[in-house]
């Protein structure tokens, strides 16, 4: 059975994971969370002979959107973002000033993501599921036995909730109701750090086993 190809490109000062998700048959691809090093992403797409069709954003914190402007300028592809994160997205220059990074306002999103949307990548489809808590409009892209979760869940940890719009209780509920409802063998691709699986996090993640309490 055909499977999508996932290429992880860890980049920039924040060690953010940008993902190329591609259909090997059609050579269609999307970029998920293009961070700081837009040239790296564009070169890799060219090297792999892939045609970029869209930019999907799990959320709009600066480290996940710094490359959107350059990628869209070069390719003209549409940008998909949940509207609850639009204020963060439009405030990219202010986010940059807070972090000591120069950032322009990225181009306006083309599509407003909603829970339950199905997005195509060649012959494959991925479902949009809301996982707010790290940010108001955080989403995951789930399908084909894999989940791109942004900064909601990490190997051994969960997303921070001390930034504007963060909500610790809501994030835990999102993880438990949406992500932990997936099969244990689901591969998790997070916004930072290594890949993991739902089963591994269910068994070992101290935030989910109750070993670490957040308030």
C-alpha positions as CSV (number, residue, x, y, z in Angstrom):
1,X,0.0,0.0,0.0
2,X,1.3,3.5,-0.9
3,X,2.4,5.7,1.9
4,X,3.1,9.4,2.1
5,X,6.6,10.6,2.5
6,X,7.6,12.8,5.4
7,X,10.8,14.9,5.4
8,X,11.7,16.7,8.6
9,X,13.7,19.8,8.3
10,X,14.9,21.1,11.7
11,X,15.9,24.7,11.3
12,X,16.7,28.1,12.8
13,X,17.5,29.4,16.2
14,X,14.4,27.7,17.7
15,X,15.2,24.3,16.3
16,X,11.8,24.2,14.8
17,X,10.6,21.2,12.7
18,X,9.3,22.1,9.3
19,X,7.8,19.1,7.4
20,X,7.5,18.3,3.8
21,X,4.6,16.0,3.3
22,X,4.5,14.4,-0.2
23,X,2.8,11.9,-2.4
24,X,5.7,10.0,-4.0
25,X,3.5,9.0,-7.0
26,X,2.2,12.5,-8.0
27,X,5.1,14.4,-6.6
28,X,2.7,16.8,-5.0
29,X,3.7,18.2,-1.6
30,X,2.7,20.5,1.2
31,X,4.9,22.4,3.7
32,X,3.8,22.2,7.3
33,X,5.0,25.1,9.5
34,X,7.7,26.7,7.4
35,X,9.9,28.3,10.0
36,X,13.0,30.4,9.8
37,X,15.1,28.9,6.9
38,X,12.8,29.2,3.9
39,X,15.7,28.7,1.5
40,X,16.4,25.3,3.0
41,X,12.8,24.2,2.4
42,X,12.6,25.5,-1.1
43,X,16.0,23.9,-2.1
44,X,14.9,20.6,-0.7
45,X,11.6,20.7,-2.6
46,X,13.6,21.4,-5.8
47,X,16.2,18.7,-5.0
48,X,13.4,16.1,-4.4
49,X,11.5,17.1,-7.6
50,X,8.4,17.9,-5.6
51,X,5.7,20.4,-6.6
52,X,4.5,22.5,-3.6
53,X,0.7,22.8,-3.4
54,X,0.1,24.5,-0.1
55,X,1.4,25.7,3.3
56,X,-0.4,24.2,6.3
57,X,0.1,25.8,9.7
58,X,-0.5,24.0,12.9
59,X,-0.5,27.3,14.7
60,X,0.9,30.8,14.4
61,X,3.7,31.2,16.8
62,X,6.6,33.0,15.2
63,X,9.0,30.1,14.9
64,X,6.4,28.2,12.8
65,X,5.6,31.0,10.4
66,X,8.9,32.9,9.7
67,X,9.3,31.3,6.3
68,X,5.8,31.8,5.1
69,X,6.4,35.1,3.4
70,X,9.4,33.8,1.3
71,X,7.7,30.5,0.4
72,X,4.5,32.2,-0.8
73,X,6.4,34.9,-2.6
74,X,8.5,32.2,-4.5
75,X,5.6,29.8,-5.2
76,X,2.3,31.5,-4.9
77,X,0.8,28.6,-2.9
78,X,-2.2,29.0,-0.6
79,X,-1.8,29.2,3.2
80,X,-4.1,27.3,5.6
81,X,-4.6,28.6,9.1
82,X,-7.2,28.3,11.9
83,X,-8.9,31.7,12.3
84,X,-8.5,31.7,16.1
85,X,-4.7,32.1,15.5
86,X,-5.1,34.9,13.0
87,X,-4.3,37.6,15.6
88,X,-1.0,35.9,16.4
89,X,-0.3,35.5,12.7
90,X,-0.9,39.2,12.0
91,X,1.2,40.1,15.0
92,X,4.3,38.4,13.6
93,X,6.4,41.7,13.8
94,X,5.4,42.1,17.5
95,X,6.2,38.5,18.2
96,X,9.6,39.1,16.6
97,X,10.3,42.2,18.6
98,X,9.5,40.3,21.8
99,X,11.9,37.5,20.8
100,X,14.6,39.8,19.3
101,X,13.9,38.6,15.8
102,X,13.0,40.8,12.8
103,X,9.8,39.5,11.2
104,X,7.5,40.9,8.6
105,X,3.7,40.4,8.5
106,X,3.2,37.3,6.4
107,X,0.7,37.2,3.5
108,X,-2.9,36.7,4.5
109,X,-4.1,33.1,4.8
110,X,-6.1,31.8,1.8
111,X,-8.1,29.2,3.7
112,X,-9.6,29.2,7.3
113,X,-9.1,25.7,8.8
114,X,-12.0,24.1,10.7
115,X,-12.2,21.0,12.8
116,X,-13.1,18.0,10.5
117,X,-11.7,19.5,7.3
118,X,-10.1,17.0,4.9
119,X,-7.0,18.3,3.0
120,X,-5.5,16.5,0.1
121,X,-1.9,15.7,-0.7
122,X,-1.9,13.9,-4.0
123,X,-3.8,10.6,-3.4
124,X,-3.8,11.0,0.4
125,X,-6.1,13.0,2.7
126,X,-5.5,14.4,6.1
127,X,-8.1,15.5,8.6
128,X,-7.9,18.7,10.5
129,X,-8.5,18.3,14.3
130,X,-8.5,21.2,16.7
131,X,-6.0,20.9,19.6
132,X,-6.1,24.3,21.2
133,X,-4.3,25.1,24.4
134,X,-0.8,25.9,23.3
135,X,-2.4,28.6,21.2
136,X,-6.1,29.4,20.6
137,X,-6.2,28.0,17.1
138,X,-3.8,25.1,17.3
139,X,-4.6,22.1,15.0
140,X,-3.3,18.7,14.1
141,X,-3.2,17.1,10.7
142,X,-4.0,13.5,11.0
143,X,-4.1,10.6,8.5
144,X,-2.4,7.6,7.1
145,X,-1.2,6.5,10.5
146,X,0.6,9.8,11.3
147,X,-0.2,13.0,13.1
148,X,1.4,16.4,12.7
149,X,0.7,18.0,16.1
150,X,2.6,21.3,16.1
151,X,3.5,22.2,19.7
152,X,0.6,20.5,21.4
153,X,2.5,17.3,22.2
154,X,6.2,16.3,22.2
155,X,8.2,13.2,23.0
156,X,8.1,13.2,26.8
157,X,6.5,16.6,27.1
158,X,3.6,18.9,26.1
159,X,3.4,22.4,24.7
160,X,4.0,25.5,26.9
161,X,0.9,27.4,27.9
162,X,2.5,30.6,29.4
163,X,2.3,32.5,26.2
164,X,-0.6,34.8,25.3
165,X,-3.7,32.7,24.6
166,X,-2.3,29.6,26.3
167,X,-4.5,27.4,28.5
168,X,-3.0,24.5,30.3
169,X,-6.3,22.7,31.1
170,X,-7.5,23.1,27.6
171,X,-4.3,21.7,26.1
172,X,-4.5,18.6,28.3
173,X,-8.1,18.1,27.3
174,X,-7.2,18.5,23.6
175,X,-4.4,15.9,24.0
176,X,-6.6,13.4,25.8
177,X,-9.8,13.9,23.7
178,X,-8.1,14.1,20.3
179,X,-4.6,12.8,20.2
180,X,-4.8,10.0,22.8
181,X,-7.9,8.8,21.0
182,X,-5.7,7.8,18.1
183,X,-4.3,4.2,17.8
184,X,-1.1,3.6,19.8
185,X,0.9,3.0,16.6
186,X,0.2,6.5,15.2
187,X,3.5,8.3,14.5
188,X,3.6,11.7,16.0
189,X,5.6,14.5,14.3
190,X,5.9,17.4,16.6
191,X,7.0,21.0,16.1
192,X,10.3,20.4,18.0
193,X,12.3,17.3,18.9
194,X,12.2,13.7,17.7
195,X,9.2,11.8,16.4
196,X,7.3,9.5,18.8
197,X,4.1,7.5,18.9
198,X,0.8,7.9,20.6
199,X,1.4,4.7,22.6
200,X,4.8,5.7,23.8
201,X,3.4,9.1,25.1
202,X,0.4,7.4,26.6
203,X,2.7,5.1,28.6
204,X,5.6,7.3,29.3
205,X,4.9,11.0,29.0
206,X,5.0,12.4,32.6
207,X,2.4,15.0,31.8
208,X,-0.1,12.4,30.7
209,X,0.6,9.7,33.3
210,X,0.1,12.1,36.2
211,X,3.8,12.2,37.2
212,X,3.9,15.9,36.5
213,X,1.0,18.1,37.4
214,X,0.4,21.4,35.7
215,X,-1.9,24.1,37.1
